Amino acid sequence: MKKFLIAVSALTMLGGVAMSSAQASPSEDLKQFRAYFFKKFPGVKLQDYANGIYALDATRRFEWEAMEEFPPYEDGIEVGKKLFEKYDLGSCFKNGGIGIKHHYPYWDKKTQKVRTLEQDIMACLKKKGVDTKAAKIGWKKGKLAAISAYMAYTSRGKPTSVVIDSSDASMAAYTRGKTHFYAKRGQLNMACADCHMYNAGMMIRGNLLSPALGHTTHFPVWRRKWAKKTAAKKGKSGPLDGFGTMHRRYGGCNKQVRAKPFKAQSEEYRDLEYFHTYMSNGIKLNGPAVRQ
Ligand code: HEC
């Protein structure tokens, strides 16, 4: 542990780059954000950022591509599709819910809040009279993540197209998300930006750190770690074991720095998702994808 802390404080010192000014417009933020990574990784093309650490490391990429040839999430997507059809979820969405994920999250004028795909799926389930508690449909994994993964799958190849509404309330939500991203937190006193900007491409506890650019394109993800954990808990493996939503990942990353995670679909995480996803505008969706 001590060793890790020393490594972390060394990393933090290296990461002393100033965050972009709080006053900058979202489009200026996006430009600066992108320019930072382009300078850091001159060989990596914009679209390749969708592949996380595999955009940076050829050996890991090779193993990952082999895995993607027989994707472990395929059966899970099939389950997601069946649930989507069973509950007639298409009727709640534009274009029958097909190929629309790249517009999420969005600013909902009615509630004056950021709205995520998972929220819209849950609202639709309720509208259809599904007892989500009895059906064991929670926010972070399992069935909801599978439905979301199916919807993501139908949106593959569409460029992330998040619109930051120019109203004051929306701009405030965006700024809160941006602040979360750059603010140091937890006992380790580290920000998302410390790991996923300033130290992207470096190792931490045996993990290569991914760039935040492109982070959101492949969610929900299918993680081997989650699949193993769930299977061990149940004593058998199932097709949905590896799935997790963006907010499940946020919680895990908050915990890594020993900060108390926020609840999935809390306003805090939705605002973070608003900022975080907007930063990847233009990068094509490729979810779900396999990760460690
Ligand atoms: C102490 C370092 C650290 C901090 C701080 C941290 N993360 Fe992570 N994060 C990791 C590691 C390690 C991984 C797994 C390897 C990778 O893909 O980067 C990861 C993975 C991720 C992934 C998945 C990447 C992919 O390609 O699927 C996302 C998204 C993410 N982090 C977002 C965040 C956000 C948002 C924050 C701030 C709330 C944050 N992280 C804070 C270490 C960190």
Residues whose N, C-alpha, C, O or C-beta is under 5 A from the ligand:
A	BS01	HEC	G52 I53 M190 A191 C192 C195 N207 L208 L209 S210 H215 R249 Y250 C253 N254 Q256 V257 R291
